[in-house]
Structure formats: C-alpha cells, structure tokens
Amino acid sequence: MNLSELVIVQTNDLPIKHKGNVHDGKVRSVYWLGENENENLEKQSIGRPNSEKGIMVISDRISAFDYNWQTESGLSGVPGKGASLNAISKYWFDRFETEGLARNHVLATPHPLVWIVEKAQPIKIEAIARQFITGSMWRAYAKGKRTFCGIELPEGLIENQSTGGLLITPSTKGILRGIPGVEESEDINITRQQILDNYESFGFKQKLDVPKYESLLISGFKLIGNELSQRNIIFVDTKFEFGYVTGEDGASEVIYIDEIGTPDSSRYWSLRPYMKGEAVEESKEVFRKALLDSVPDSDVLTNKDRMDERKELAREFKFPDSVFVNTGNLYQRLAQTITSKPVPTIENAREEIIESLIPYGLIE
C-alpha cells in the first residue's frame, strides 16, 4: 500500500453537519454543530443539555516551528500519528477524571481519529510546566538569560539538568492586546503576577481560578510523570490548556481541553540513558532535532524575526520518507507503551470517519 493511503492530511472538508466555518488548526479540524445536531446528541445521552458540541477530527499532519512539513515524495502526514495522539490524550483525560482532578471536553470517541467534544470558553494561556532546563529555555539560558516568567534561575546550570523542582512558565495563547508589559504577539512568556493583575484579559472568570489552573497543571503533571516513570520514561515538560464550561449546578467549571500529555505537547526522555548522563528524546523533539540538523540555516527555525524565511523554508524543504515513517513508528510505540493497547491501523480514514458518524446523525 502507498504510504499516502495510510495518512489523512485534509480534515476540513468532510460532509459533517455543522454551523459556520470549520475551525482548521495545525493538526485538527473542528466542526461546531447546529441546534438540531446538539439536541440529537443529547437524546443519545451525549453531553449536557443546552451545551454546544463539536466534532474534532485529527489529521496526520506534523507541525514544528509553527509550520507543517512534507517529504520528497509529497507525503504530508506521518502514518499513525493522529490515532496515536488521540489514544494517548484520551488515556490521560480518563486518568485525570478517575483521580478526581477535573473533567475534559471529550464526550465520545466514534473513531480513533474523531472526538465529539463539548465547546469550552478557552483560557488564553498555554499552561506550561517543566522540571529540566532544555530546549528553548536552555538556548536562552546559554545566551545569558536568567529570568523566565518571573522565575530567577541560578548560575552554573548545564543543559538537560534538573531545575530542582517543577517550574510553571506560562505563555500567551494567541495574540492578546492591551495587557501591560505583554507583547502583542503569539507565544509570549508571561509571569504569574501579570496573570493575576489582568486575569480577565487572560480569560479567567475570577482571580481564584488562577491558582485553580496551577493546581490542575501540577497535579496532572505529577500523575503523568509518576505513571511514565513506571514505563522507564521521564516526563520532562508539557503544555496543558484549560477552558470553562457550565457545570451541572449552573456554575462555571474549569476543565482540561485540547490534548494532554502527548509526545506533540510534551517532551519525554528515556529513563535509563538519562541515568547514565544522556538525554535521549522520545517525543516530537526527535522530529524537531532532525529538522534543525537538516536545514541549511537552523536559526531560521528558532528566530522569530525570520518568520517570512521560515514560511518559505517550510514550502521548499522536503524530508526523506524514512523520517516520517520512523516518526510514526515512535508515536505508535509510545501510544502502545502508555495505553497498553496497539494503535489501530487505518487504511481509508475518510470513509471510516464518515461511517463512524452516520449513527449519530451527523453526516450530510
């Protein structure tokens, strides 16, 4: 079978009933449902009455440094990636709910690439937690930076060293305007005090929800970290996202949204090599490193002042197919290690997705 037949790249043109425009992200498309479809799902006991719902379809596209990439043969997706991410994220969502941390936005899973989700009002921060100095933090530290999101790091740290505790280093989600001291650009590091002083501008309904999201971030990080350590994996850092929905009592409730603890949103290291002094990547960092090592000028990928060049590079640069295949194998292996279940093989994604949604009355 041709590799291109094992991936789904375009996910915004499926015949799913919806209202308005399809929201198309870097790797996911969301179809928000109309009133009739919402009511139909509620009759099937899916979701709470009067809540807005949507169909979230994940693709096999791979995004790094703000752009999607492809291979020399024109392959624009990584085999098995989407189903692996959904399986891992759903596993952690379920674990969080079982342990009483908070609910999440997933209401049903009709297909390995599809979630029926509850629409949430997003909190406008990327909730980032880390316990090692690596990646972009290390690159900045090596250039002399010592303060990160209001947290002062000591002198003398070395790459991949433990920070001595869990650091919360949030950044902006999207471009936020009119917040004192916060640059009007994407992914800008922010301090806890800036969030507290401007909590409504960051999407919080009340100031008390700032420590609430921090508690959910820390508790979730520790749960994932403890479970991964039992699988000989170090949970290095991660990004969570949160949003508000209306709870059963009519009050606003903070829940987990987007994805949780995946190799796309997190960094994993293999435990045994790290104990011997070597940080061996077990997440999308493998792909990012391959990209940094392969392009003619890696500064284009890390320098935000060269975004026009980066966009052009993403159009022109092509990987060997083997990089995408190896990346897909990594994702599937991680998913099986974490969930204890193999990732299902998907041979005709579009047809399977459509068939899975017919019983819900969601196909035009």
C-alpha positions as a Markdown table, in Angstrom:
| # | Residue | x | y | z |
|---|---|---|---|---|
| 1 | Met | 0.0 | 0.0 | 0.0 |
| 2 | Asn | 1.2 | 3.5 | -0.9 |
| 3 | Leu | 2.3 | 5.5 | 2.2 |
| 4 | Ser | -0.1 | 8.3 | 1.2 |
| 5 | Glu | -3.0 | 5.9 | 1.6 |
| 6 | Leu | -2.1 | 5.4 | 5.3 |
| 7 | Val | -2.4 | 9.1 | 6.3 |
| 8 | Ile | -5.1 | 11.7 | 6.4 |
| 9 | Val | -4.0 | 15.3 | 5.7 |
| 10 | Gln | -7.0 | 17.3 | 4.9 |
| 11 | Thr | -9.7 | 17.1 | 7.5 |
| 12 | Asn | -11.7 | 20.3 | 7.0 |
| 13 | Asp | -13.8 | 19.1 | 4.0 |
| 14 | Leu | -15.7 | 16.1 | 5.4 |
| 15 | Pro | -19.5 | 16.0 | 4.9 |
| 16 | Ile | -20.2 | 16.6 | 8.6 |
| 17 | Lys | -23.2 | 18.7 | 9.5 |
| 18 | His | -22.1 | 21.9 | 11.2 |
| 19 | Lys | -22.8 | 25.6 | 11.5 |
| 20 | Gly | -20.4 | 28.4 | 10.5 |
| 21 | Asn | -16.9 | 27.8 | 9.3 |
| 22 | Val | -14.8 | 24.7 | 10.1 |
| 23 | His | -12.1 | 25.7 | 12.5 |
| 24 | Asp | -8.9 | 24.4 | 11.0 |
| 25 | Gly | -5.8 | 24.2 | 13.3 |
| 26 | Lys | -2.3 | 23.0 | 12.7 |
| 27 | Val | -3.3 | 19.3 | 13.1 |
| 28 | Arg | -7.0 | 19.3 | 13.9 |
| 29 | Ser | -10.3 | 20.5 | 12.4 |
| 30 | Val | -13.4 | 21.2 | 14.5 |
| 31 | Tyr | -17.0 | 21.2 | 13.1 |
| 32 | Trp | -19.2 | 23.1 | 15.6 |
| 33 | Leu | -22.7 | 21.7 | 15.5 |
| 34 | Gly | -26.1 | 23.4 | 14.9 |
| 35 | Glu | -29.0 | 23.3 | 17.3 |
| 36 | Asn | -30.6 | 20.2 | 15.8 |
| 37 | Glu | -27.4 | 18.2 | 15.9 |
| 38 | Asn | -26.8 | 19.3 | 19.5 |
| 39 | Glu | -30.3 | 18.2 | 20.5 |
| 40 | Asn | -29.9 | 14.9 | 18.6 |
| 41 | Leu | -26.7 | 14.1 | 20.6 |
| 42 | Glu | -28.4 | 15.0 | 23.9 |
| 43 | Lys | -31.2 | 12.5 | 23.0 |
| 44 | Gln | -28.4 | 9.9 | 22.7 |
| 45 | Ser | -27.2 | 10.9 | 26.2 |
| 46 | Ile | -24.1 | 12.6 | 24.8 |
| 47 | Gly | -23.3 | 15.9 | 26.5 |
| 48 | Arg | -25.3 | 18.1 | 28.9 |
| 49 | Pro | -28.5 | 19.8 | 27.8 |
| 50 | Asn | -28.0 | 23.2 | 26.1 |
| 51 | Ser | -24.3 | 22.7 | 25.8 |
| 52 | Glu | -22.6 | 23.4 | 22.4 |
| 53 | Lys | -20.8 | 20.4 | 20.9 |
| 54 | Gly | -18.5 | 19.8 | 18.0 |
| 55 | Ile | -16.7 | 17.1 | 16.0 |
| 56 | Met | -13.0 | 17.2 | 16.3 |
| 57 | Val | -11.0 | 15.4 | 13.6 |
| 58 | Ile | -7.3 | 14.9 | 14.0 |
| 59 | Ser | -5.1 | 14.6 | 11.0 |
| 60 | Asp | -1.7 | 13.0 | 10.5 |
| 61 | Arg | 0.0 | 16.4 | 9.6 |
| 62 | Ile | 3.1 | 17.2 | 11.6 |
| 63 | Ser | 3.8 | 20.7 | 12.7 |
| 64 | Ala | 7.1 | 22.0 | 14.1 |
| 65 | Phe | 8.3 | 25.6 | 14.5 |
| 66 | Asp | 4.8 | 26.9 | 13.5 |
| 67 | Tyr | 4.6 | 25.1 | 10.2 |
| 68 | Asn | 3.6 | 21.8 | 8.7 |
| 69 | Trp | 6.2 | 19.7 | 6.7 |
| 70 | Gln | 6.3 | 17.1 | 4.0 |
| 71 | Thr | 8.6 | 14.6 | 2.3 |
| 72 | Glu | 10.4 | 14.4 | -1.0 |
| 73 | Ser | 7.7 | 12.1 | -2.4 |
| 74 | Gly | 4.9 | 14.6 | -1.4 |
| 75 | Leu | 3.9 | 12.7 | 1.8 |
| 76 | Ser | 2.3 | 15.4 | 4.1 |
| 77 | Gly | 1.4 | 13.2 | 7.0 |
| 78 | Val | 3.0 | 10.8 | 9.5 |
| 79 | Pro | 1.5 | 7.3 | 9.4 |
| 80 | Gly | -0.3 | 6.5 | 12.6 |
| 81 | Lys | 0.3 | 9.9 | 14.2 |
| 82 | Gly | -3.2 | 11.2 | 14.6 |
| 83 | Ala | -4.6 | 8.0 | 16.1 |
| 84 | Ser | -1.6 | 7.7 | 18.5 |
| 85 | Leu | -2.1 | 11.3 | 19.8 |
| 86 | Asn | -5.8 | 10.7 | 20.3 |
| 87 | Ala | -5.2 | 7.5 | 22.1 |
| 88 | Ile | -2.6 | 8.9 | 24.5 |
| 89 | Ser | -4.5 | 12.1 | 25.2 |
| 90 | Lys | -7.8 | 10.2 | 25.9 |
| 91 | Tyr | -5.9 | 7.8 | 28.2 |
| 92 | Trp | -4.7 | 10.8 | 30.3 |
| 93 | Phe | -8.0 | 12.6 | 30.2 |
| 94 | Asp | -9.6 | 9.4 | 31.6 |
| 95 | Arg | -6.9 | 9.0 | 34.3 |
| 96 | Phe | -7.4 | 12.6 | 35.4 |
| 97 | Glu | -11.1 | 12.2 | 35.7 |
| 98 | Thr | -10.8 | 8.9 | 37.5 |
| 99 | Glu | -8.4 | 10.5 | 40.0 |
| 100 | Gly | -10.8 | 13.4 | 40.5 |
| 101 | Leu | -8.7 | 16.2 | 39.1 |
| 102 | Ala | -11.2 | 17.7 | 36.5 |
| 103 | Arg | -13.4 | 16.8 | 33.6 |
| 104 | Asn | -12.3 | 17.3 | 30.0 |
| 105 | His | -14.0 | 18.2 | 26.7 |
| 106 | Val | -14.2 | 14.8 | 25.2 |
| 107 | Leu | -17.8 | 13.4 | 25.2 |
| 108 | Ala | -17.4 | 10.4 | 22.9 |
| 109 | Thr | -14.9 | 8.7 | 20.6 |
| 110 | Pro | -16.7 | 7.4 | 17.4 |
| 111 | His | -13.4 | 6.6 | 15.6 |
| 112 | Pro | -9.7 | 6.7 | 16.6 |
| 113 | Leu | -9.3 | 10.0 | 14.7 |
| 114 | Val | -12.6 | 11.6 | 15.9 |
| 115 | Trp | -13.8 | 13.1 | 19.2 |
| 116 | Ile | -17.2 | 14.5 | 19.9 |
| 117 | Val | -16.4 | 17.4 | 22.2 |
| 118 | Glu | -18.1 | 20.0 | 24.4 |
| 119 | Lys | -17.4 | 23.5 | 23.4 |
| 120 | Ala | -15.5 | 25.4 | 26.1 |
| 121 | Gln | -14.6 | 29.1 | 26.6 |
| 122 | Pro | -10.8 | 28.8 | 26.5 |
| 123 | Ile | -8.4 | 30.4 | 29.0 |
| 124 | Lys | -5.9 | 32.3 | 26.9 |
| 125 | Ile | -2.7 | 30.9 | 28.2 |
| 126 | Glu | -0.5 | 27.9 | 27.4 |
| 127 | Ala | -0.1 | 26.3 | 30.8 |
| 128 | Ile | 3.5 | 25.1 | 30.7 |
| 129 | Ala | 5.3 | 23.1 | 33.4 |
| 130 | Arg | 8.9 | 21.8 | 33.3 |
| 131 | Gln | 11.4 | 20.2 | 35.6 |
| 132 | Phe | 14.5 | 20.3 | 33.4 |
| 133 | Ile | 16.4 | 23.0 | 31.6 |
| 134 | Thr | 16.4 | 22.1 | 28.0 |
| 135 | Gly | 15.1 | 23.2 | 24.6 |
| 136 | Ser | 14.2 | 26.8 | 24.2 |
| 137 | Met | 14.8 | 27.5 | 27.9 |
| 138 | Trp | 18.3 | 26.2 | 27.6 |
| 139 | Arg | 19.1 | 28.1 | 24.4 |
| 140 | Ala | 18.0 | 31.3 | 26.1 |
| 141 | Tyr | 19.9 | 30.4 | 29.3 |
| 142 | Ala | 23.1 | 29.7 | 27.3 |
| 143 | Lys | 22.8 | 33.2 | 25.8 |
| 144 | Gly | 22.8 | 34.7 | 29.3 |
| 145 | Lys | 19.1 | 34.9 | 30.2 |
| 146 | Arg | 18.4 | 34.0 | 33.9 |
| 147 | Thr | 14.7 | 35.1 | 34.5 |
| 148 | Phe | 11.9 | 33.1 | 32.9 |
| 149 | Cys | 8.3 | 34.1 | 33.5 |
| 150 | Gly | 9.4 | 35.9 | 36.7 |
| 151 | Ile | 11.4 | 32.9 | 38.0 |
| 152 | Glu | 15.1 | 33.5 | 38.6 |
| 153 | Leu | 17.4 | 30.6 | 37.8 |
| 154 | Pro | 20.8 | 30.2 | 39.4 |
| 155 | Glu | 24.1 | 30.5 | 37.6 |
| 156 | Gly | 26.0 | 27.4 | 36.6 |
| 157 | Leu | 23.2 | 25.2 | 35.2 |
| 158 | Ile | 24.1 | 22.8 | 32.4 |
| 159 | Glu | 21.9 | 21.6 | 29.6 |
| 160 | Asn | 19.3 | 18.9 | 30.5 |
| 161 | Gln | 19.9 | 19.4 | 34.2 |
| 162 | Ser | 17.0 | 19.2 | 36.7 |
| 163 | Thr | 15.7 | 22.6 | 37.8 |
| 164 | Gly | 15.3 | 21.3 | 41.3 |
| 165 | Gly | 11.5 | 21.5 | 41.2 |
| 166 | Leu | 8.6 | 21.9 | 38.9 |
| 167 | Leu | 8.5 | 25.3 | 37.2 |
| 168 | Ile | 5.3 | 26.9 | 35.8 |
| 169 | Thr | 6.3 | 29.0 | 32.8 |
| 170 | Pro | 3.1 | 30.1 | 31.0 |
| 171 | Ser | 2.9 | 31.8 | 27.7 |
| 172 | Thr | 0.1 | 33.6 | 25.8 |
| 173 | Lys | -2.3 | 31.6 | 23.6 |
| 174 | Gly | -2.9 | 33.7 | 20.5 |
| 175 | Ile | -2.3 | 37.4 | 20.3 |
| 176 | Leu | -3.5 | 39.3 | 23.3 |
| 177 | Arg | -3.8 | 43.1 | 23.1 |
| 178 | Gly | -3.8 | 45.8 | 25.7 |
| 179 | Ile | -2.2 | 43.9 | 28.6 |
| 180 | Pro | 0.5 | 46.0 | 30.3 |
| 181 | Gly | 4.0 | 44.5 | 29.8 |
| 182 | Val | 2.8 | 41.8 | 27.4 |
| 183 | Glu | 4.0 | 41.9 | 23.8 |
| 184 | Glu | 1.2 | 41.7 | 21.3 |
| 185 | Ser | 2.4 | 38.5 | 19.6 |
| 186 | Glu | 1.9 | 34.8 | 19.9 |
| 187 | Asp | 3.6 | 32.5 | 22.5 |
| 188 | Ile | 4.9 | 35.4 | 24.7 |
| 189 | Asn | 6.2 | 34.3 | 28.1 |
| 190 | Ile | 4.2 | 35.8 | 30.9 |
| 191 | Thr | 4.5 | 36.0 | 34.7 |
| 192 | Arg | 2.1 | 34.8 | 37.4 |
| 193 | Gln | 1.8 | 38.3 | 38.6 |
| 194 | Gln | 0.8 | 39.5 | 35.1 |
| 195 | Ile | -1.9 | 36.9 | 35.0 |
| 196 | Leu | -3.2 | 37.8 | 38.5 |
| 197 | Asp | -3.2 | 41.5 | 37.7 |
| 198 | Asn | -5.0 | 41.0 | 34.4 |
| 199 | Tyr | -6.9 | 37.8 | 35.0 |
| 200 | Glu | -10.0 | 38.8 | 33.0 |
| 201 | Ser | -7.8 | 39.7 | 29.9 |
| 202 | Phe | -6.4 | 36.2 | 30.0 |
| 203 | Gly | -9.9 | 34.7 | 30.0 |
| 204 | Phe | -10.3 | 33.9 | 33.7 |
| 205 | Lys | -13.7 | 34.5 | 35.2 |
| 206 | Gln | -12.4 | 35.1 | 38.7 |
| 207 | Lys | -9.0 | 35.6 | 40.3 |
| 208 | Leu | -9.3 | 32.4 | 42.3 |
| 209 | Asp | -9.2 | 30.4 | 39.1 |
| 210 | Val | -5.6 | 31.3 | 38.6 |
| 211 | Pro | -4.4 | 29.1 | 41.5 |
| 212 | Lys | -7.0 | 26.5 | 40.4 |
| 213 | Tyr | -5.4 | 26.1 | 36.9 |
| 214 | Glu | -2.0 | 25.9 | 38.5 |
| 215 | Ser | -3.2 | 23.2 | 40.9 |
| 216 | Leu | -4.7 | 21.2 | 38.0 |
| 217 | Leu | -1.5 | 21.6 | 36.0 |
| 218 | Ile | 0.7 | 20.5 | 38.8 |
| 219 | Ser | -1.5 | 17.5 | 39.8 |
| 220 | Gly | -1.8 | 16.4 | 36.2 |
| 221 | Phe | 2.0 | 16.7 | 35.6 |
| 222 | Lys | 2.7 | 14.6 | 38.7 |
| 223 | Leu | 0.2 | 11.9 | 37.7 |
| 224 | Ile | 1.6 | 11.6 | 34.2 |
| 225 | Gly | 5.2 | 11.8 | 35.5 |
| 226 | Asn | 4.6 | 9.0 | 38.0 |
| 227 | Glu | 3.0 | 6.7 | 35.5 |
| 228 | Leu | 5.6 | 7.3 | 32.8 |
| 229 | Ser | 8.4 | 6.6 | 35.3 |
| 230 | Gln | 7.0 | 3.2 | 35.7 |
| 231 | Arg | 7.4 | 2.8 | 32.0 |
| 232 | Asn | 11.0 | 4.0 | 32.1 |
| 233 | Ile | 10.2 | 7.4 | 30.6 |
| 234 | Ile | 11.0 | 10.8 | 32.1 |
| 235 | Phe | 8.2 | 13.4 | 31.8 |
| 236 | Val | 10.4 | 16.4 | 31.1 |
| 237 | Asp | 7.9 | 19.2 | 30.3 |
| 238 | Thr | 4.4 | 19.7 | 28.9 |
| 239 | Lys | 1.7 | 22.2 | 27.8 |
| 240 | Phe | -1.8 | 21.9 | 29.0 |
| 241 | Glu | -4.8 | 24.0 | 28.0 |
| 242 | Phe | -7.9 | 24.8 | 30.0 |
| 243 | Gly | -11.4 | 26.2 | 29.4 |
| 244 | Tyr | -14.7 | 26.9 | 31.0 |
| 245 | Val | -17.9 | 25.0 | 30.7 |
| 246 | Thr | -21.2 | 25.2 | 32.6 |
| 247 | Gly | -21.4 | 22.5 | 35.3 |
| 248 | Glu | -24.4 | 20.6 | 36.4 |
| 249 | Asp | -25.1 | 23.2 | 39.1 |
| 250 | Gly | -25.0 | 26.0 | 36.5 |
| 251 | Ala | -21.7 | 27.4 | 37.7 |
| 252 | Ser | -18.6 | 27.8 | 35.5 |
| 253 | Glu | -16.3 | 24.9 | 35.7 |
| 254 | Val | -12.6 | 24.7 | 34.7 |
| 255 | Ile | -11.8 | 21.7 | 32.6 |
| 256 | Tyr | -8.9 | 20.3 | 30.5 |
| 257 | Ile | -9.2 | 20.9 | 26.8 |
| 258 | Asp | -7.1 | 20.4 | 23.6 |
| 259 | Glu | -4.7 | 17.5 | 24.2 |
| 260 | Ile | -2.9 | 16.2 | 27.3 |
| 261 | Gly | 0.5 | 14.6 | 27.8 |
| 262 | Thr | 1.1 | 13.6 | 24.2 |
| 263 | Pro | 4.5 | 13.5 | 22.5 |
| 264 | Asp | 3.4 | 16.5 | 20.5 |
| 265 | Ser | 2.6 | 18.7 | 23.5 |
| 266 | Ser | 5.3 | 17.2 | 25.9 |
| 267 | Arg | 8.9 | 16.2 | 26.0 |
| 268 | Tyr | 9.8 | 12.6 | 27.0 |
| 269 | Trp | 13.2 | 11.2 | 27.7 |
| 270 | Ser | 14.2 | 7.6 | 28.0 |
| 271 | Leu | 15.0 | 6.9 | 31.7 |
| 272 | Arg | 17.9 | 4.5 | 31.6 |
| 273 | Pro | 20.2 | 6.6 | 29.2 |
| 274 | Tyr | 19.5 | 9.7 | 31.3 |
| 275 | Met | 20.7 | 7.9 | 34.4 |
| 276 | Lys | 24.0 | 7.5 | 32.5 |
| 277 | Gly | 24.1 | 11.2 | 31.5 |
| 278 | Glu | 22.4 | 11.1 | 28.1 |
| 279 | Ala | 19.1 | 12.7 | 27.3 |
| 280 | Val | 17.5 | 10.5 | 24.6 |
| 281 | Glu | 14.4 | 12.1 | 23.2 |
| 282 | Glu | 11.2 | 10.0 | 23.0 |
| 283 | Ser | 8.7 | 12.6 | 21.6 |
| 284 | Lys | 8.3 | 15.0 | 18.7 |
| 285 | Glu | 11.6 | 16.5 | 19.8 |
| 286 | Val | 13.2 | 13.7 | 17.7 |
| 287 | Phe | 11.5 | 15.2 | 14.6 |
| 288 | Arg | 12.4 | 18.8 | 15.6 |
| 289 | Lys | 16.0 | 17.8 | 16.1 |
| 290 | Ala | 16.0 | 16.1 | 12.6 |
| 291 | Leu | 14.7 | 19.3 | 11.2 |
| 292 | Leu | 17.2 | 21.5 | 13.0 |
| 293 | Asp | 20.1 | 19.2 | 11.8 |
| 294 | Ser | 18.9 | 19.0 | 8.2 |
| 295 | Val | 18.1 | 22.6 | 7.1 |
| 296 | Pro | 20.8 | 24.9 | 5.8 |
| 297 | Asp | 20.4 | 27.5 | 8.5 |
| 298 | Ser | 18.7 | 26.4 | 11.7 |
| 299 | Asp | 18.5 | 29.9 | 13.0 |
| 300 | Val | 15.5 | 30.4 | 10.6 |
| 301 | Leu | 13.6 | 27.9 | 12.7 |
| 302 | Thr | 14.3 | 29.5 | 16.1 |
| 303 | Asn | 14.5 | 33.2 | 15.3 |
| 304 | Lys | 11.0 | 34.8 | 15.3 |
| 305 | Asp | 12.5 | 37.8 | 13.4 |
| 306 | Arg | 12.9 | 35.5 | 10.4 |
| 307 | Met | 9.3 | 34.2 | 10.1 |
| 308 | Asp | 9.0 | 35.0 | 6.4 |
| 309 | Glu | 12.1 | 33.0 | 5.6 |
| 310 | Arg | 10.7 | 30.1 | 7.8 |
| 311 | Lys | 7.5 | 30.1 | 5.9 |
| 312 | Glu | 9.4 | 29.8 | 2.6 |
| 313 | Leu | 11.6 | 27.1 | 4.1 |
| 314 | Ala | 8.5 | 25.1 | 5.1 |
| 315 | Arg | 7.3 | 25.3 | 1.5 |
| 316 | Glu | 10.6 | 24.2 | -0.1 |
| 317 | Phe | 12.3 | 21.9 | 2.4 |
| 318 | Lys | 11.5 | 18.2 | 2.0 |
| 319 | Phe | 12.3 | 15.2 | 4.3 |
| 320 | Pro | 13.1 | 11.7 | 3.1 |
| 321 | Asp | 10.1 | 9.5 | 3.6 |
| 322 | Ser | 12.0 | 7.4 | 6.2 |
| 323 | Val | 11.9 | 10.3 | 8.6 |
| 324 | Phe | 8.1 | 10.4 | 8.6 |
| 325 | Val | 7.9 | 6.6 | 8.8 |
| 326 | Asn | 10.3 | 6.4 | 11.8 |
| 327 | Thr | 8.4 | 9.3 | 13.5 |
| 328 | Gly | 5.2 | 7.4 | 13.0 |
| 329 | Asn | 6.7 | 4.2 | 14.5 |
| 330 | Leu | 7.8 | 6.2 | 17.5 |
| 331 | Tyr | 4.3 | 7.7 | 18.1 |
| 332 | Gln | 2.7 | 4.3 | 17.8 |
| 333 | Arg | 5.2 | 2.6 | 20.1 |
| 334 | Leu | 4.7 | 5.4 | 22.7 |
| 335 | Ala | 0.9 | 5.0 | 22.5 |
| 336 | Gln | 1.1 | 1.3 | 23.0 |
| 337 | Thr | 3.5 | 1.7 | 25.9 |
| 338 | Ile | 1.3 | 4.2 | 27.6 |
| 339 | Thr | -2.2 | 2.8 | 26.9 |
| 340 | Ser | -1.2 | -0.9 | 26.8 |
| 341 | Lys | -3.2 | -1.2 | 23.5 |
| 342 | Pro | -1.9 | -1.2 | 19.9 |
| 343 | Val | -2.9 | 1.7 | 17.7 |
| 344 | Pro | -5.4 | 0.6 | 15.2 |
| 345 | Thr | -4.4 | 0.5 | 11.5 |
| 346 | Ile | -6.4 | 3.0 | 9.4 |
| 347 | Glu | -6.4 | 2.3 | 5.7 |
| 348 | Asn | -9.2 | 4.6 | 4.5 |
| 349 | Ala | -9.5 | 7.3 | 7.0 |
| 350 | Arg | -12.2 | 9.5 | 5.3 |
| 351 | Glu | -14.5 | 6.6 | 4.6 |
| 352 | Glu | -14.1 | 5.2 | 8.1 |
| 353 | Ile | -14.7 | 8.6 | 9.7 |
| 354 | Ile | -17.9 | 9.2 | 7.7 |
| 355 | Glu | -19.2 | 5.7 | 8.6 |
| 356 | Ser | -18.5 | 6.2 | 12.3 |
| 357 | Leu | -20.6 | 9.4 | 12.4 |
| 358 | Ile | -23.6 | 8.1 | 10.5 |
| 359 | Pro | -25.2 | 6.5 | 13.6 |
| 360 | Tyr | -25.1 | 9.9 | 15.3 |
| 361 | Gly | -27.0 | 11.6 | 12.5 |
| 362 | Leu | -24.0 | 13.9 | 11.8 |
| 363 | Ile | -23.4 | 13.2 | 8.1 |
| 364 | Glu | -25.0 | 15.4 | 5.4 |
